[in-house]
């Protein structure tokens, strides 16, 4: 998977979580929406993990500082391949 494809996966699941969260704000007991949110959250976390394993952290908060501030050494997450 390319960096762009991996980022799109993360963005897709993130959008679905935000949208479902808005729905759940007004329908907090909707079991179908709750189940969808839970399964989508798992997919989102998996997509983030896969992205970070291959391309590095998505946010500065996820940076490993054992070898210094490596966050600035790799391309930024929004710098897509051309």
Secondary structure, DSSP 8 states (H G I E B T S, - for coil): --HHHHHHHHHHHHHHHHHHHHHHHH-TT-HHHHHHHHHHHHHHHHHHHHHHHHH--SSGGG---TTS-GGGGS--TT----
